[in-house]
Amino acid sequence: MRRHRLAEALFTTVLEVQDDQAVNRTACVMEHILGDGLADSICAFLDHPRLCPHGKPIPAGRCCRTTSTTLEPLVQPLDQLPVGREGRIVYIAPREPGRLLKLSHLGVVPGATVHLQQTRPATVFRVGETTLAVEPEIAGEIYVKRTG
């Protein structure tokens, strides 16, 4: 039941699937193939939801019982990463068409490791051997998972 409801939450909140029948059908398959470790990862990614999209309770897992109330999100915008820390780019959500292509030409792509050097007045970070300075708006569109 927990894995089914977590799958429903993932499909509706992150992937924004609107077809309720498709969500339920796919969640039925996922509940049988998701292991507890992967279910805990999905739960943590979703910030330990208490209810599924239908308002039914999601039973707490081991990950929910071992977390504190001061957790930082698993994935966060680059400008929220602490200065001096590293993160791996998970995804980029540009507001302007063409920005994704420009960033990719500079090596700012999912999977790349970035090291944040400053956030004001511009966000300065290193990716590979390249140091870049971008506007805060652009840094807010680059989502990273902290690695160091």
Helices and strands as residue ranges (DSSP letters): H 2-9, I 10-14, H 20-33, H 36-45, H 62-65, E 75-77, G 78-80, E 86-92, H 99-105, E 113-118, E 123-127, E 130-134, H 136-139, E 142-146
